[in-house]
Amino acid sequence: MAAARPTSSPSGALCRQLLLTLTILTFACDACKKVTLHVPSKLDAEKFVGRVNLKECFKSANLIRSSDPDFQILEDGSVYTTNAILLSSEKRNFTILLSNTENQEEKKILVLLEHQTKVLKKSHSKEKVLRRAKRRWAPIPCSVMENSLGPFPLFLQQIQSDTAQNYTIYYSIRGPGVDREPKNLFYVERDSGNLFCTRPVDREEYESFELIAFATTPDGYTPELPLPLVIKIEDENDNYPIFTEKTYIFKVAENSRVGSTVGQVCATDKDEPDTMHTRLKYSILAQLPASPTLFSMHPTTGVITTSSSQLDRELIDKYQLKIKVQDMDGQYFGLQTTSTCIIHIEDVNDNLPMFTRTSYVTSVEENTINVEILRVTVEDKDLINTANWRANYTILKGNENGNFKIVTDPKTNEGILCVVKSLNYEERQQVNLQIGVINEAPYSREVSSRSAMSTAAVTVNVKNQDEGPECSPALQTVRIKENVPVRTTSNGYKAYDPETSSSSGIRYKKLKDPKEWITVDENSGSITIIKSLDREAENIKNGIYNVTVLATDKVGRTCTGTLGIILEDVNDNGPSIPKETVIICKTVMSSTEIVAVDPDEPINGPPFDFSLDSASDSDVQRTWRLTKINDTAARLSYQNDPPFGSYIVPIKVTDRLGQSLVTPLNVILCDCVTENDCTSRVSPRTGNGEVKLGTWAILAILLGIALLFCILFTLVCGVSQAAKQPKVFPEDLAQQNLIVSNTEAPGDDKVYCTDGFTTHIVGSSAQGVCGTVGSGVKTGGQETIELVKGGHQTLEMSQGAGHHHTLESSRGGGQHTLDSGRGGHVETDNCRYTYSEWHNYTQSHLGEKVQLCNQDDNHKHAQDYVLTYNYEGKGSVAGSVGCCSEQEEEDGLEFLDHLEPKFKTLAEACIKR
């Protein structure tokens, strides 16, 4: 089918062209820039169109707007569409407005949108013909019936271009159903433009198809724009409505009101919505049990409601409905489906529990507790093991003394009556009870004529029991004055036999008598005083002395009671002063208060009379004075300015009945401000103060003692360690022990001592008393003193040829040999000087010599301190005087490598030998 467009007059087209040109020129006059964007004829919403350089026109713009609402301009100059646009003409324009709100400056950019059709370069005549034939082609939308029976191919419509009047036009289509799935469903005849459908279509799978039709000449020229073609699939009622569930299960309470909602069913239909094919209607086909009809269903919503209030779970607890849904609004030719709905009736407490009997009789022995005496049963039609069925029992009457209680057996729902407090046959032989029962859940119906509680009567007969003696009341009292004569008798505790209400035949025994003041008569229970009673004795509270008594009958049954002896007070105690020592700070006060107490009853107590004892000496009377303050206190003050010290003041206090007591009060006159000052320090003025040390003083003393012990322990350890270990040379001294010689003048052979050295006399078999290593060897008028490195050493004398002497070191294990001039006679002398003499002499002289080192201007050693000796050769009678020549080998001279700086020169001299 062809769509012919109306022919427009040339004058109208010319007017429109002129108007467009005028508009463009108007905007171009004000615009600072003109931009042309080439776009297709159809633009989708939110589609990128192009980009405009805004900075070239206005760099400081803070507000960007578009004159055309179909376009949106971003800050970077990007142009987007806001709506889908179909350009009806070849050109469209709009303006971009740039403004600065601060300086009110505004500029414009003109944007031209152009689209072009492909034009074949033909002859001038053919172009004129094509311009005259160019018209819009718009076919009428068509449709296809769903599940059509054909015949196929089924003709749908014809598409035709107006240009086919002058040229040969070929038609073609593309899109879903043609070259996309489902492929080959539609095709068009190339020459005629007839559109066909090749097979049935399911609307539930494809609702419509959007195709694109093309019209072209044999040489490929497209005189028409692509033509959108929509083919709609018409719905057919080919789908049954389906319930969302196969079986619906609902619950509703019994006795519900009419119109109560039970539940809602729902069905779906795949046919086209909002058509008769999907307009559903619900209904109930059947109800089981059928009578009476209790439910109804809304035809449109599928809501099931109650149509009667006669739902009774106790009669029928479940109903089954057969329900139907039908499309075409329920018309007879509509498609329908059925389902099942099961409705459970929920229980409510609409039935009261009822006793199976109206009266019960039971019995119980007296003096028994926590025993079950009766079980009662009830009947309830409500659902078992629910709150509507479970019973709550209560005792309505007859249990005023609390002897009974009734509970529910959770398994059987029976009521269990128990005795929780013993009954006394002598007091009551029969008890009548009234019990009631209700459910845990409240009753759902209104209580009218009959009561909401079922009741029953229970008669309890109390059985007699031979009980034995009864100690009642448990506490009995008797009054006795304190200090009554010994062997005084009084009534005691009395028990009785409840059967005979008599005390005959009952024996008594004392169980507890804390102070052993009384005895109890075995037959009568009377008491006898065996010690003096004292109301003010220890552990007597409120003047009552308790004695525990055991009563026993003939058959050995017992009971226990307490006899409270109320001790009546007598005036047997004089008032006393509890605080026997008082302090008077003489610098700030001249008196002190004293308070007296009386352990007797108030009737035998205050007011008290205070006075100085008349038997006291006259100094007390002259020095002290008493002034009464109130009934129990007085003020003691001094007079005649007594000196500091401690005073004994006897004070006599008399109660209202004349009973008195003298208390020797120790009064301390102290030079203090507060009493604590006097008690915390020693004051010589008090006469007999005691020395008291504070906490910090005691800690200081202990710390000093501990420090002394530490020092003593350190000294003991040092002495013991020195005794155990041999004496050694300090490293700095050990490296300085060189052989000293060049004593030219003859003299006595001496052995000298230095700190840390033990002296040995060559030729002596015993250790020298000086205690350091060293020996003096006298050979032909030359004296050599040798100091040897090592600890404790032993000098052994060898009586061999050449008088060869060996000095062995017990520490290092090495041997040192002294050759006495190669066969010369060695003379020894005992150590004449003590260690202290040698130490005092050498320390000062040796210190002076050491200080001479490095004392000259050039920082050189003094010439008379360090001398260099040459090796004198073998065979010398006197031997070498070099420091290293005394030993034939160089063993034991490793210390030369570690000499201190001041001995470096001497060491070098020894090495150069």
Residue pairs with C-beta under 8 A, 6 or more apart in sequence:
1 139
1 140
1 157
1 158
1 159
1 160
2 137
2 139
2 158
2 159
2 160
2 161
2 162
3 136
3 137
3 138
3 139
3 140
3 160
4 135
4 162
5 135
5 136
5 137
5 138
5 162
7 135
16 89
20 89
20 91
23 93
24 93
24 110
24 112
27 93
27 95
27 108
27 110
28 34
28 110
30 108
31 95
31 108
31 109
31 110
32 57
32 58
32 107
32 108
32 109
33 52
33 56
33 57
33 109
33 110
34 109
34 110
34 112
35 50
35 52
35 109
35 110
35 111
35 112
36 111
36 112
36 113
36 114
37 49
37 50
37 79
37 111
37 112
37 113
37 114
38 113
38 114
38 115
38 116
39 49
39 50
39 87
39 113
39 114
39 115
40 115
41 86
41 87
41 115
41 225
42 84
42 85
42 86
42 87
43 49
43 81
43 84
43 85
43 86
43 87
44 81
44 84
45 81
45 82
45 83
45 84
46 80
46 81
46 82
47 80
47 81
48 78
48 79
48 80
49 71
49 79
49 80
49 81
49 113
50 78
50 79
51 76
51 77
51 78
51 79
52 73
52 77
52 79
52 96
52 109
52 111
53 77
54 61
54 64
54 76
54 77
54 96
54 98
54 109
57 98
57 107
57 109
58 98
58 100
58 105
58 107
60 100
60 105
61 98
61 99
61 100
61 107
62 99
62 100
62 101
62 102
63 97
63 98
63 99
63 100
63 101
64 73
64 74
64 75
64 96
64 97
64 98
65 73
65 96
65 97
65 99
66 72
66 73
66 94
66 95
66 96
66 97
67 94
67 95
67 96
67 97
68 94
68 95
69 82
69 83
70 81
70 82
70 83
70 85
70 94
71 79
71 80
71 81
71 82
71 94
71 111
72 79
72 80
72 81
72 82
73 79
73 96
74 80
79 111
87 113
87 115
90 114
90 115
90 116
91 112
91 113
91 114
92 112
92 113
93 110
93 111
93 112
93 113
94 111
94 113
95 108
95 109
95 110
95 111
96 108
96 109
96 111
97 106
97 107
97 108
98 106
98 107
98 108
98 109
99 105
99 106
99 107
100 106
117 222
117 225
118 221
118 222
119 127
120 219
120 221
122 130
129 166
130 163
130 223
133 162
133 163
133 165
133 166
133 223
134 163
134 223
135 162
135 163
137 159
137 160
137 161
137 162
137 215
137 224
137 227
138 227
139 157
139 158
139 159
139 213
139 227
139 229
140 157
141 229
141 230
141 231
141 232
142 156
142 157
142 195
142 231
142 232
143 231
143 232
143 233
143 234
144 154
144 156
144 197
144 201
144 231
144 232
144 233
144 234
145 233
145 234
145 236
146 200
146 201
146 202
146 203
146 233
146 234
146 235
146 236
146 238
147 200
147 201
147 202
147 236
147 238
148 154
148 197
148 200
148 201
149 200
150 200
152 197
152 198
152 199
153 187
153 196
153 197
153 198
154 196
154 197
154 198
155 194
155 195
155 196
156 186
156 195
156 196
156 197
156 231
157 194
157 195
158 192
158 193
158 194
158 195
159 171
159 188
159 193
159 195
159 213
159 215
159 227
159 229
160 171
160 193
161 169
161 171
161 193
161 215
161 223
161 224
163 169
163 215
163 223
163 224
164 215
167 217
167 223
168 217
168 218
169 193
169 215
169 216
169 217
169 223
170 190
170 191
170 215
170 216
170 217
170 218
171 188
171 189
171 190
171 191
171 192
171 193
171 213
171 214
171 215
172 188
172 190
172 213
172 214
172 216
173 186
173 187
173 188
173 195
173 211
173 212
173 213
173 214
173 229
174 211
174 212
174 214
175 209
175 210
175 211
175 212
176 182
176 206
176 209
176 210
176 211
177 183
177 185
177 186
177 206
177 209
177 211
177 231
178 184
178 185
178 186
178 187
178 211
182 206
184 198
185 197
185 198
185 199
185 201
185 209
186 195
186 196
186 197
186 198
186 209
186 211
186 231
187 195
187 196
187 198
188 194
188 195
188 196
188 213
189 196
195 229
201 233
202 233
203 233
203 234
203 235
203 236
203 271
203 272
204 239
204 270
204 271
206 233
207 232
207 233
208 230
208 231
208 232
208 233
209 230
209 231
209 233
210 228
210 229
210 230
211 228
211 229
211 230
211 231
212 226
212 227
212 228
212 229
213 226
213 227
213 228
213 229
214 222
214 224
214 226
214 227
215 222
215 223
215 224
215 227
216 222
216 223
217 223
235 271
235 272
235 275
235 277
236 271
236 277
237 271
237 276
237 277
237 327
237 328
237 334
237 335
238 271
239 269
239 270
239 271
239 277
239 335
240 269
240 327
240 335
240 336
240 337
241 267
241 268
241 269
241 278
241 280
241 325
241 326
241 327
241 335
241 336
241 337
242 267
242 268
242 269
242 337
243 265
243 266
243 267
243 323
243 325
243 337
243 339
244 265
244 266
244 267
244 268
245 265
245 339
246 339
246 340
247 339
247 340
247 341
247 342
248 263
248 265
248 323
248 339
248 340
248 341
248 342
249 341
249 342
249 343
249 344
250 262
250 263
250 304
250 341
250 342
250 343
250 344
251 343
251 344
251 345
251 346
252 260
252 262
252 306
252 311
252 343
252 344
252 345
252 346
253 260
253 311
253 345
253 346
253 347
253 348
254 311
254 312
254 313
254 314
254 345
254 346
254 347
254 348
254 350
255 309
255 311
255 312
255 348
255 350
255 444
255 445
256 306
256 309
256 311
257 306
257 309
258 306
258 307
258 308
258 309
259 305
259 306
260 305
260 306
261 303
261 304
261 305
262 295
262 304
262 305
262 306
262 343
263 303
263 304
263 341
263 343
264 301
264 302
264 303
264 304
265 282
265 297
265 302
265 304
265 323
265 325
265 339
265 341
266 302
267 280
267 282
267 302
267 325
267 337
269 277
269 278
269 280
269 327
271 277
271 278
271 327
272 278
276 327
276 328
276 329
277 327
277 328
278 327
279 327
279 328
279 329
280 300
280 325
280 326
280 327
280 329
281 299
281 300
281 325
281 326
281 327
281 329
281 330
281 334
282 297
282 298
282 299
282 300
282 301
282 302
282 323
282 324
282 325
283 297
283 299
283 323
283 324
283 325
283 326
283 330
284 295
284 296
284 297
284 304
284 321
284 322
284 323
284 324
285 322
285 323
285 324
285 338
286 321
286 322
287 293
287 294
287 295
287 319
287 320
287 321
287 322
288 319
288 320
288 321
289 316
289 319
292 308
292 310
293 307
293 308
294 306
294 307
294 308
294 310
294 311
294 319
295 304
295 305
295 306
295 307
295 319
295 321
295 343
296 304
296 305
296 306
296 307
297 303
297 304
297 305
297 323
298 304
298 305
299 330
302 325
304 321
304 341
304 343
311 345
312 345
313 345
313 346
313 347
313 348
313 383
314 351
314 381
314 382
316 345
317 344
317 345
318 342
318 343
318 344
318 345
319 342
319 343
319 345
320 340
320 341
320 342
320 343
321 340
321 341
321 342
321 343
322 338
322 339
322 340
322 341
323 338
323 339
323 340
323 341
324 336
324 337
324 338
324 339
325 336
325 337
325 338
325 339
326 334
326 335
326 336
326 337
327 334
327 335
327 336
328 334
328 335
347 382
347 383
347 386
347 388
348 382
348 388
348 444
349 382
349 387
349 388
349 439
349 441
349 442
349 443
349 444
350 382
350 443
350 444
350 445
351 380
351 381
351 382
351 388
352 380
352 438
352 439
352 443
352 452
352 453
352 454
353 378
353 379
353 380
353 389
353 391
353 413
353 437
353 438
353 439
353 454
354 378
354 379
354 380
354 454
355 376
355 377
355 378
355 437
355 454
355 455
355 456
356 376
356 377
356 378
356 379
357 376
357 377
357 456
358 456
358 457
359 456
359 457
359 458
359 459
360 374
360 376
360 456
360 457
360 458
360 459
361 458
361 459
361 461
362 373
362 374
362 417
362 458
362 459
362 460
362 461
363 373
363 460
363 461
363 462
363 463
364 371
364 373
364 419
364 423
364 460
364 461
364 462
364 463
365 462
365 463
365 465
366 422
366 423
366 424
366 425
366 462
366 463
366 464
366 465
366 467
367 422
367 423
367 424
367 465
367 467
368 419
368 422
368 423
369 419
369 420
369 421
369 422
370 418
370 419
370 420
371 418
371 419
372 416
372 417
372 418
373 417
373 418
373 419
373 460
374 416
374 417
374 458
374 460
375 409
375 414
375 415
375 416
375 417
376 393
376 414
376 415
376 417
376 435
376 456
376 458
377 412
377 413
377 414
377 415
378 391
378 413
378 414
378 415
378 437
378 454
380 388
380 389
380 391
380 413
380 439
382 388
382 389
382 439
383 389
386 441
387 439
387 440
387 441
388 439
388 440
388 441
389 413
389 439
390 408
390 410
390 413
390 439
390 440
391 408
391 413
391 415
391 437
391 438
391 439
391 440
392 408
392 437
392 438
392 439
392 440
393 406
393 407
393 408
393 415
393 435
393 436
393 437
394 406
394 435
394 436
394 437
394 438
395 404
395 405
395 406
395 433
395 434
395 435
396 434
396 435
396 436
396 455
397 432
397 433
397 434
398 404
398 431
398 432
398 433
398 434
398 458
399 405
399 433
401 421
402 420
402 421
403 419
403 420
403 421
403 422
403 423
403 431
404 417
404 418
404 419
404 420
404 421
404 431
404 433
404 460
405 417
405 418
405 420
406 415
406 416
406 417
406 418
406 435
407 415
407 416
407 418
408 414
408 415
408 416
409 415
409 416
415 435
415 437
417 433
417 435
417 458
423 431
423 462
424 462
424 498
425 462
425 463
425 464
425 465
426 498
426 499
428 462
429 461
429 462
429 464
430 459
430 460
430 461
430 462
431 459
431 460
431 462
432 457
432 458
432 459
432 460
433 457
433 458
433 459
433 460
434 455
434 456
434 457
434 458
435 455
435 456
435 458
436 453
436 454
436 455
436 456
437 453
437 454
437 455
438 452
438 453
443 452
466 499
467 498
467 499
467 557
468 497
468 553
468 555
468 557
468 558
468 559
469 495
469 496
469 497
469 506
469 551
469 552
469 553
469 557
469 558
469 559
470 495
470 496
470 497
470 498
470 559
471 493
471 495
471 551
471 559
471 560
471 561
472 495
472 496
473 561
474 560
474 561
474 562
475 561
475 562
475 564
476 493
476 494
476 561
476 562
476 563
476 564
477 544
477 563
477 564
477 565
477 566
478 490
478 491
478 492
478 527
478 563
478 564
478 565
478 566
479 565
479 566
479 568
480 488
480 490
480 529
480 533
480 565
480 566
480 567
480 568
481 533
481 567
481 568
481 570
482 532
482 533
482 534
482 535
482 536
482 567
482 568
482 569
482 570
482 572
483 532
483 533
483 534
483 570
483 572
484 529
484 533
485 529
486 529
486 530
486 531
486 532
487 528
487 529
487 530
488 528
488 529
489 526
489 527
489 528
489 529
490 526
490 527
490 528
490 529
491 526
491 527
492 508
492 520
492 521
492 524
492 525
492 526
492 527
492 549
492 563
493 508
493 520
493 525
493 547
493 549
493 551
493 561
493 562
493 563
494 503
494 525
495 503
495 506
495 508
495 525
495 551
495 559
495 561
496 502
496 503
496 506
497 503
497 504
497 505
497 506
497 553
503 525
505 553
505 554
506 525
506 551
506 552
506 553
507 522
507 523
507 551
507 552
508 520
508 521
508 522
508 523
508 524
508 525
508 549
508 550
508 551
508 552
509 520
509 522
509 549
509 550
509 552
510 518
510 519
510 520
510 547
510 548
510 549
510 550
511 548
511 549
511 550
511 560
512 546
512 547
512 548
513 547
513 548
514 539
514 545
515 531
515 537
515 545
516 530
516 531
517 529
517 530
517 531
517 533
517 545
518 527
518 528
518 529
518 530
518 547
518 565
519 527
519 528
519 530
520 526
520 527
520 547
520 549
521 527
521 528
525 549
525 551
527 547
527 563
527 565
533 545
533 565
533 567
534 540
534 567
535 543
535 567
535 568
535 569
535 570
536 573
536 599
536 600
540 567
543 566
543 567
543 568
543 569
544 564
544 565
544 566
544 567
545 564
545 565
545 567
546 562
546 563
546 564
546 565
547 562
547 563
547 564
547 565
548 560
548 561
548 562
548 563
549 560
549 561
549 562
549 563
550 558
550 559
550 560
551 558
551 559
551 560
551 561
552 558
569 600
569 601
569 603
569 604
570 600
570 604
571 600
571 604
571 655
571 657
571 659
572 600
572 659
573 598
573 599
573 600
573 604
573 659
573 661
574 598
574 653
574 654
574 655
574 659
574 660
574 661
575 596
575 597
575 598
575 605
575 606
575 608
575 653
575 654
575 655
575 659
575 660
575 661
576 596
576 597
576 598
576 653
576 661
576 663
577 594
577 595
577 596
577 651
577 653
577 663
577 665
578 595
578 597
579 594
579 595
580 663
580 664
580 665
580 666
581 665
581 666
581 667
581 668
582 592
582 594
582 636
582 665
582 666
582 667
582 668
583 592
583 667
583 668
583 670
583 672
583 675
583 678
583 679
584 590
584 591
584 592
584 638
584 667
584 668
584 669
584 670
585 670
585 671
585 672
585 673
585 674
585 675
585 677
585 678
586 638
586 644
586 669
586 670
586 671
587 671
587 672
587 673
588 673
590 637
590 638
591 627
591 635
591 636
591 637
591 638
592 635
592 636
592 637
592 667
593 629
593 633
593 634
593 635
593 636
594 610
594 633
594 634
594 635
594 636
594 651
594 665
595 632
595 633
596 608
596 610
596 632
596 633
596 634
596 653
597 632
598 604
598 605
598 606
598 608
598 655
600 655
600 659
604 655
604 656
604 657
604 659
605 655
605 656
606 631
606 632
606 655
606 656
607 630
607 631
607 632
607 656
608 631
608 632
608 634
608 653
608 654
608 655
608 656
609 628
609 653
609 654
609 660
610 626
610 628
610 634
610 651
610 652
610 653
611 626
611 651
611 652
611 654
612 620
612 621
612 624
612 626
612 649
612 650
612 651
612 652
613 650
613 651
613 652
613 662
614 652
615 650
616 649
616 650
620 647
620 649
620 650
622 639
622 640
623 638
623 639
623 640
623 642
623 647
624 636
624 637
624 638
624 639
624 647
624 649
624 667
625 636
625 637
625 638
625 639
626 634
626 635
626 636
626 651
627 634
627 635
627 637
628 634
628 635
629 635
636 649
636 651
636 665
636 667
638 667
638 669
642 669
643 669
643 685
644 669
644 670
644 671
644 683
644 685
644 686
644 687
645 668
645 669
645 685
645 686
645 687
645 688
646 666
646 667
646 668
646 669
646 686
646 687
646 688
647 666
647 667
647 668
647 669
648 664
648 665
648 666
648 667
649 664
649 665
649 666
649 667
650 662
650 663
650 664
650 665
651 662
651 663
651 665
652 660
652 661
652 662
652 663
653 660
653 661
653 663
654 660
668 678
668 686
669 686
670 677
670 678
670 683
670 685
670 686
671 678
671 683
671 685
671 686
672 678
672 683
678 686
680 692
681 689
681 692
682 689
682 690
682 691
682 692
683 689
693 701
726 791
726 792
726 810
726 811
727 756
727 758
727 771
727 791
727 792
728 734
728 756
728 791
728 811
729 737
729 756
729 757
729 789
729 790
729 791
730 756
731 898
732 900
733 756
734 789
734 895
735 895
735 896
735 898
735 899
735 900
735 903
736 899
736 900
736 903
737 787
737 788
737 789
737 895
738 787
738 883
738 903
738 906
738 910
739 784
739 786
739 787
739 882
739 883
739 884
739 885
739 886
740 784
740 785
740 786
740 787
740 883
741 782
741 784
741 785
741 881
741 882
741 883
742 867
742 869
742 881
743 782
743 783
743 784
743 785
744 782
746 781
746 783
747 783
748 829
749 776
749 777
749 778
749 783
749 827
749 828
749 829
750 776
750 783
750 829
750 832
750 833
751 759
751 760
751 761
751 768
751 770
751 774
751 775
751 776
751 785
751 829
751 831
752 759
752 774
752 785
752 833
752 838
752 842
753 759
753 770
753 771
753 772
753 774
753 831
753 833
753 835
753 838
753 839
753 842
754 772
754 787
754 838
754 839
754 842
754 846
755 839
755 843
756 772
757 771
757 772
757 773
757 774
757 787
758 767
758 768
758 770
758 771
758 772
758 773
758 774
758 792
758 793
759 768
759 770
759 771
759 772
759 773
759 774
759 775
759 831
760 767
760 768
760 773
760 774
760 775
760 793
760 794
760 795
760 807
761 768
761 775
761 776
761 795
761 828
761 829
761 830
761 831
762 775
762 776
762 777
762 795
762 797
762 805
762 818
762 820
762 826
762 828
763 797
763 805
763 826
763 827
763 828
764 795
764 797
764 828
764 830
765 795
765 796
765 797
767 794
767 795
768 831
769 831
770 831
770 833
770 834
770 835
770 838
771 835
773 787
773 788
773 790
773 793
773 807
774 785
774 786
774 787
774 788
775 785
775 786
775 795
775 807
775 818
776 783
776 784
776 785
776 828
776 829
777 783
777 784
777 786
777 818
777 820
777 821
777 826
778 826
778 827
779 820
779 821
779 824
779 826
779 878
779 879
780 821
780 824
780 877
780 878
782 821
782 878
782 881
784 881
784 886
786 818
786 886
788 807
788 809
788 816
789 892
789 895
790 809
790 811
790 812
790 814
791 809
791 810
791 811
791 812
792 810
792 811
793 807
793 808
793 809
793 810
793 811
794 808
794 810
795 805
795 807
795 808
796 806
796 807
796 808
797 805
798 804
798 805
798 806
802 819
802 822
802 823
803 820
803 823
803 824
803 825
803 826
804 817
804 819
805 817
805 818
805 819
805 820
805 826
806 815
806 816
806 817
806 818
807 815
807 816
807 817
807 818
808 814
808 815
808 816
809 815
809 816
812 892
814 891
814 892
816 887
816 892
817 887
818 886
819 879
819 886
820 826
821 877
821 878
821 879
822 877
822 879
824 877
849 865
850 902
852 862
852 865
853 861
853 862
853 865
853 902
854 860
854 861
854 902
855 862
856 862
861 902
861 905
866 905
866 906
866 909
867 909
868 905
868 909
868 912
869 881
869 882
869 883
869 909
869 913
870 882
870 913
871 880
871 882
871 885
871 913
872 879
872 880
872 881
872 882
872 885
873 880
879 885
879 886
880 886
880 913
882 910
882 913
883 906
883 909
883 910
884 890
884 893
884 910
884 913
885 913
887 893
896 907
896 910
896 911
899 906
899 907
